[in-house]
């Protein structure tokens, strides 16, 4: 018993014992979810993009999808490390490993600048916040953008103290990397750079650091401006078919309330997920009214993080009404690690919150973990693939609606898929359209199968329910050849005629 007490006291009083234990727990618990068998449509797009040649990837990035390319390059490299049979595992691993890197960064760089307590809390929040369970496995750029944005904030705040030349170089490099991961990073960094300039002015350091700051800003802009020509060129075309509408904008506030909906099916455990997330955001909100409890250095880091995040959201919200809808609750997760950092700063100075907050976070994590386990290993997709391979003749053309064309391309190797366009912002893969373009001119069999995420063509459909995303079930429908011809011909004029 005495030995156990000694060990517990050692862990309690030793920084590396605590942080290493949290990182080890994260590695093991998240590792249990790593062999996630599912990919939803956007994730399939990421994997297909990562498997493309660089020339094909460039065609998509410069025409149908003008997202920055860094994540796809990163994913391509990670997937290449795994055998083909473990491709989906590798795709999820690419996000999982970034979460671990973020914890290591917290235990080193954040500790160096903000001390043991902030570092330990940040490491723990990275594990326990329910949003992490989403970020750490989704095959999308969000966790990479989160990590790079967090690093940029830590490195950038160093420039307001006694920076060395290497600090400007490191901040410039991570800024460029962040900009090439997601456009939201550009919005955040715009406010962050303004904040840094304000600090120089307030601290009377303009003459001392202004030249280096302007040089860093100029180099970052020089590296990023060439890419901006791509979205400026394609914006009007892509906006025309963009699936985010004004309802997404109005509901973007849900990020602060129910952050995982509709990424997971609402179950009896979902309330714990919601409560723990709302409580965390409430703690950050308390910090805005009690920042006097923080030291000057911590106050600066807290306010910069929260204000730059909220300013970015507000600007995106306004632009959504003036230019085009461009913000949703899901996209706001790009800033999650920044909010984590603000919460970690404030919680270290509010003793009466620590125990209650810890219990809520742990319960929220455990309940969310149960949900995610059911979601990640749901076999709805496997059942659908099995039935199609069994009942739909090999190499028969399948008509796909919405983003089911991605599902068909990735999973149904023995069938040809053609896309019947809808008005809901389908993701096109130019090379796939071109490959199957002759199929649009051919006739159809007496019985034609239609695959769709969101539409039932008629009553003769089988729905494959999935917990992976709410309202993301897949419908397999039968129609006759006349209906098939009508369905395809009616929709060709939307976007596909340019390939004919």
N, C-alpha and C positions, 0 to 999 in steps of 0.2 A: 504493500500500500504506500509505504514511504517512497519507494522508487517511482511509483506512478505520479505522486505529488511532485517529486523532483522534476520529472519529465514535463509535466504540465506547467510548472513554474518556469522551466527553461523556455518552453514554447511561448509562454505569455510575455516573457521579458526579452526575447531575442527576435529582432526584426526579421532576420533571414529564415528563422524557423517558422514564423507566422506566414510570411509571404510565400515561401517555398511550399508550405502546406496548402495554402489556398490555390496556388498554381497547380500543384499535384492533384488536388481534388477536382479542379476544373478539367484538367487533362483526362482524368479517369471518367468523371460523370458525363462530360460532353463526348468523350470517346465512345461511350455506350450507345450514343445516338448517331455515331459517324457513318455507320453502314446504312444510311437512309436510302431506301430503294426507289424513291419517287423523284421525278422532276416535273414541275409544272411548266406551262408554255414558255414563259420568259426565260426560265432556266434552261430549257431545251435549246432556245435560241442562243444562249451563252455558250453552251457546249458545242453546238454546231458551228458557231463562229470560231471558237477556239480550234476546232478541227479543220477549218478552212485553210487553204494556202494563204500566204500574205497578200497575194494579188486579189484573190476572191474576197478576202476580208476587207481590203481597201475599197473594192467596188461597193460593198454594202455600207461601209462607214461613210462613204462620200456620196451616197445616193439615198437609200431607203432609211438609213439609221446613222445619224451624225453624232452619236455619242462619242466621247473621248475614248481612245483605244487602249489605254494602259491596262485596264482590267483584263481585256481579252488576250493581250500579250502575256500577262501574268498567268492567266488560266491555261493558256496553251502550253506554257512551260511546265506547270504543275501536272497537268494531265499526261504529258509526255513521260513523266516518271513512273506511271502506273501501267500495268498490262491492260490490254484492251478490255478484258472482261471486268476490270475494276475501274472503268472509266467514270462511272457515276460516283463511286467511292472517292476517286481522286478529285472530282469536281467539288464535292462537299468538303473534302480535306483542305482545299485551297482557302476556304473561308475559315474553317476551324483553326488552322494554324495561325492565322492573323490575330485571332482573339488571344491566343497564347502569347504571341509577340507583343500584343498590347499590354498584357499583364507584366511581362518582363520589362517593357519600357517603363511601366508604372513603378516597378520595384527598383529601377536604376535612375533614369533621367528625372522622373517626377520626384523621387526621393531626394535626389541631389539638390533640386531647387526648392522643394516645399516640405521636406521633412518626412519622418517615418509615418506619422499618423495619416497624413493625406495620402501617402503612397499605399499604405495598407488598406485604407478604405476604398481607394480607387481600384485596387486589385480585387477586393471583395465584390464591389459593385459590378465590375466587369463580368464576374461570374454569376452573380445572383439576380441582376435585373432581367426580367422576362424578355426584354427586347434582345438581349444577347443570344438567347436560344434561337431566335429567328435569324439574327445577323450571322451567327457562327456557322450556319449550314446552308443558307440560301446561295445559290450559284448566281449571284449578281454582284455588282461593284460596291454595294453600300458599305460593307465592312472594311474594304480597302480604303474607301474615301474617308470613313470614320477615323481609321488609324492614322492616315496621312494628315488629316485635319488636326487631330490631337497633337501629333508631333510638331506640326507647324505652329500651333498655339504655344506649346512649351518652348520651342526654339525662338519663336518671335518675342515672347515675353523676356527672354534673356537679353534681347537687344535694348531693353529699357533700363538695364542695370549697368554693368560694366562690361560691355561686349568686347570680344576679341574679333579679329578679322574672320577667323574660322566660323564664328557664330553667324555672321552675315552669309557666308557661303553655305552653311548647312541649312539656314532658313530659306535661302533662295532655291536650293535643290529640292527641298521637300515641298515648297510652294509649287514649283513646276510639276512635280509628280502628282500632287493633289489636283492641280488644274486639269491634268490629263486623265484623271479618274472620274470626275463628275463635274458638270457645269455649276451645280449648287456650291461647290467649293469656291468657285470664282466669286459668287455673291458674298459668301462669308469672308473671304480674304479681302475683298474690297473694303468692307467695314473694319476688318482687323488692321489693315494697313493704315487706315485713317486714324484709328485709335492709337497706334504706335506713334504716328506723327504728332498726335495731340499730346502724348506723354513727353516727347522731346521738347515740345513748345512749353508745356507746363513746368518741366524740370529744368528749363533753360539749357538744354543740351543740343539745340538745333545746330549751332555752329560746330559743335564737336562731332556729331554723328550724321548730319543731314546729307553730306556728300555720299557717304557709304550707303545710307538708306536709299537715296535716289538711284545710285548705281545698281543696288540689289533689285529694286523695283523695275528698273529699266531692262536688266538682263532677264528677269522673269517674264516681263511683257514681250520681250524680243523672242523668247522661246515659245510663248503661247499664242501670240497673234497669228502666226501662219495657220494654226489649226482653226482659229475662229472664222477663217474664210469659208470653211466647210459648212458649218451651220447657217452662216449668212446666205450662202448660195442655195441651200436646200430647205431653208426654214418655211417658205411659203408653201412648198409642196408637201412637206411632212405635216405642217400644221393643219392642212386640209383634211387629213385622215387621222389626226391625233385623237386617241381614245379618251384622254382626260378632258372632262367637260366641267362646266361651272358647278355642278353638284359635288364633284370631287373637291373643288376648292372650298366650298362651304363646309364640307365635312372634314377638312384637313385638321380641324381642332381636335378630332378624335385621337390624334397622336398622343395628346396629353391625358386622354381618358381611357380609351380601350385600344392600346397600341398594336395588339396582334390581330384584331379583327380587320378584314376577313381572312387573314393568313391561316388561322386555325378554326376548326369547327367549334362553336360554343358548346361546351359540355358543363357538367356539374363542377368541374375544376376551374372553369373560366373566371369565376368571380374572384378567386384568389389572385389570378394573373392581373386582373383589372385593379383590384384594391392595392396591390403592392406597387404597381406602376403609378397610380394616382397619388399614393402616399409619397413616393419618391419625388414626383413633380411638385407636390405640396411643400416638401422640405426645401427644395430649391427656391420656391416662391417665398417661403419664410426668410430665406437668406437675403432676399432683396430688401426686406424691411428691418433686418437685424444685422446688416453688414458691419455695424460698429463693433461687433464682437470679434471681428477679424483683425489681424495685424495688417499693416499697410500693404505689405507684399501679397498676402492672401486676398485682401480686399480687391486689389488691382486685378489679380487673376480671376477672381469670382465674377466681378462686374464685366470684365472684357468678354468672358465666355458667355454669360447670359445675355448681355446686351447685343453682342454680335449675332448670336443665334436668333434672338427675337427680331432684330432689325432685318436679318435675312428673310425670315418668315414673312414679316410685314411687307417687305418690298416685293417678294414673290406673290403675295396675296394681291397687292395693288396691281402688279403687272398682269396678273391673271384676268383682271377686269378690263384693263386698258389694251393689252396686246392680244393675249390668248390664254386660256386656262393652262397653268403650268405647275401647280402645286397640289399635292395630295398628302394624306397622312403617311402613306408608305414612303414617299420621297423625303419627308422630314426626318426619317430615321438616319439620313446621311449625317445629321448633327448629334446623334445620340451620345457619342463618347464625350462631346463637349459638355453636354448636360450632366453626364456622369461626373466629370471633373469638377463642375460647380458644386454638385451635391456632396462630393467627397470633401471639398474644402469646408463647406458650412457645417457638416455633421461633426467634424473633429472639434468644433468649438461649442457644441451644444450638448452637454453631458446628459440632460434629461431626455433627449431624444434617442440616444444611442441604442439602448437596450430594446426599446419598443420597435424602433426602426429596423434593427437587426432581425428581430423575430418575424416581423412582417415580410421582410425581404426573403428570409429563408423559407417561410411558408409559401410565399408566392413562387419562388424558384421551384420548390418540390412539386407543387400542384401543376405548374406550367410544364415541368419536365414530364409528368405523367401524360399530359395532353399531347405534347410533342412526340412522345414515344408511340402513341397510338396513330398519330398523323403520319409520322415518317415511315412507318412500316405497314401502312394501309395497302392492301393488295388489289384495290379496285382497278388500277392500270394493268396489272398482270392478268387479271381475269378478262379484261377487254381485249388485250393483245392475243390471248389464248383463243378467245371466241372468234376473233376476226381471222386468225390463221386457220381455224378449223372450218368456218362456215363460208367465208368469202373466197371464191376461187383465186388461186395464185395469179399474180400480175394483173388481176382485174382492176380497172380504174375505180378509185374511191373519190367521191366529191367531198371536199372538206369546206366547212364554214368557219368563220372567225379564225382563231389561232390553232385550230385542230390540224391545219396543214403542217405545223411544226411537229406535233405529236406523230403524224403519219410519216413524215420524213425520217424522224429519229427511230421510231419503234417498229414500223411496218416495212421492213426491207423487201418483202416479197410482193408488195403492192405498189401500184402507181397512184399518185395523188394529184388531183388538180383542185385549184382553189376557186370557189364561187364567192366573189367578193360581196361583202356587206359594208355597211357604213360605220362600223364600230372600231376602226383603226387596226385592222389586221396587220400583223408583222409579216412582211414579204421577204423572201430570200431570192434575190434576183437570179442567181445561178440555178436554183431549183425550178423557178418559173420557166427559164429558158430551156432547161433540160427536158421538161415535160410539155413544152408548148405545142407540139404536134398533137397531143392528146385532146386539145380543145377542138380540133377540126374533125376528130373521128366520132363515129356514132357510138351509142351506148347499148349495152345488153338489155334484155327484157327486164331484168331486175338490177337496180343500181343501189349501192349503199352510200349513205351520206353520214359523215362524221362531224359532230359539232359539240363545242363546250356549252353554248348558250341557247341553241335553237332546236326545237323539235319541228321537223319538217311536216310531219303528220302524226297520226295517232299510232302508227305502226313503228314505234321506236322502243328500244331497250335502253334504259338509263343505268349507267354504271356509277353509282354513288361513290364519292370519295370524300374523306375527311381532310384531305390535304389542303384544300382551300374551300371555304364556304362558297356555295353557288358555283363551284367549278367542276360539277359532274360532267360526264361525257355521254352524249347520246349517239347511238348507232341506229339509223333509220333506213327503211327500205322505201324506194320509190320506183316508178316505171320509167322507161327510157324517154317518154315524151316529157314527163315532169323534169327529168334530168337535163334534157336539152334546154328547156325553158329556163330552169334555174341558172344554168351556166351562161346562156346567151343574155339573159336579163342583166347579169352582173359584169359581163366583160367590159362594158363601156366605162366602168368606174376607174380602173387603173391598169387593166391588163392588155388593152388593145395596142398599147405602144410596143408590146413584145410580139404581136401577131404579124 
